[in-house]
Amino acid sequence: IELFSHAIVWISPVVLALIPLSRILDGVYFTNAGPWCWISEDTKYARFVFFYMLIWAATLLIVVVYLTIWIKIKRERREILERQPSVMFSAEHHIQSKKQREMEKRMWLYPLAAIVIWAPASAARISQAIGSDISSQLLFIEASMCPLQGAFDFCIFILT
């Protein structure tokens, strides 16, 4: 699995960088598009495809992995109670059960934070790609959320 992980981590960025590089001479993707972006105004869809789509794919993957873990924990807890019904009435079980439920709730904080952080920026890029004007409020929220990603991660780390 480590080799597979390395393959994904190293090969996918190279491929994603080579796609736009293949059209560098005609100025299709790479151009002077302003202070924050290197993708030309003519290919606004690429801003979403080469960056935000990957973020949402990773977020979806995290949600699927967390959901799988959550289902497995629930199934194992139910199996233990079915094998040893007397455990359900012990004080230790109630304390342990409460701790597990709290931990299950907290494990969803990372995907929730990713959604909260990247939704405004994604909405702005989609709006821009379809030719709509982006509201100043959305730009303000986008500009506020991205730098707060580390603060969100720190707070979640402290809570968990």
Summary of the structure (lengths in Angstrom):
residues: 160
radius of gyration: 21.9
end to end distance: 26.5
largest distance: 72.9
contacts: 379
relative contact order: 0.08
helix: 81%
strand: 1%
